[in-house]
Amino acid sequence: MALQSFAHGNYSHTQKKARATGGRTPRDRARRELSQNFLTDRHAIDLVVKVARPGGLVLEPGSGDGALTVALDAAGAEVVGYEVDPLLAAKLKARTGLTVVRGDFTAVRPPREPFAVVGNIPFSVTSKIVDWCLRAPSLTSATLITQLEYARKRSGDFERWSLVTVRNWPWFTWELIARIGRESFRPVPSVDAAILRIERRPVPLVADRLAYQAMVELGFSGIGGSLRASLSTRYRGVDDAFVDVGIAHDTVVAFVHPDQWITLADRLLR
């Protein structure tokens, strides 16, 4: 779906006005400190909701001005918004009557019942929010607007794979759904964004979480100067496993596909 573009808009008049009035207002400074960039592109909002397929309980970190909150509610979700900005939280709750919790989303205890997370999250705390989602036992999916570069790193779009993705691959899929241009936000951020979809697998790909994650962390540690050397410090049969999986002895760890890690685990964790 093509997203509405404001790329060729002329914002010189608003920039002149800001300079003429002495620069940033207290609200401007608050938005900057809290990474507040509100999604204003209706097509992008609709796409997020379509991708999220909201139903049942949905937690929304960073509700902001409520554009996505209202859309999720209209789609049938039992949405609970979280907003650290007290003014925004109060205004949204008064205007919509929806449940809006003032506070830090990552300090909240995850619900015991199945739930999803959907949000245009503050870029400055992206990793913290993603980590919270990955640790939540009842999370079914997370549909998040993140910086484009973050989404590309986590989804393997650079044809490299990060420790976070590989470490959690047996339990979650990672997909970059669509790019959202920076012009779709107000204020306009300095970078483009993307919709990142993290979804829990119905059945885990490995049985022993602790053993698998320990193996992956060792592989990414750099001990010995190569993946082969790192794994050989703890596991037997690494050379044969590399041959079986199709990994060259000098392969850099970031270029090993997560599916290959699953096969390595099957060979090395017996």
Order of alpha helices (4+ residues) and beta strands (2+ residues): alpha-alpha-beta-alpha-beta-alpha-beta-alpha-beta-beta-alpha-beta-alpha-alpha-beta-beta-beta-alpha-alpha-alpha-alpha
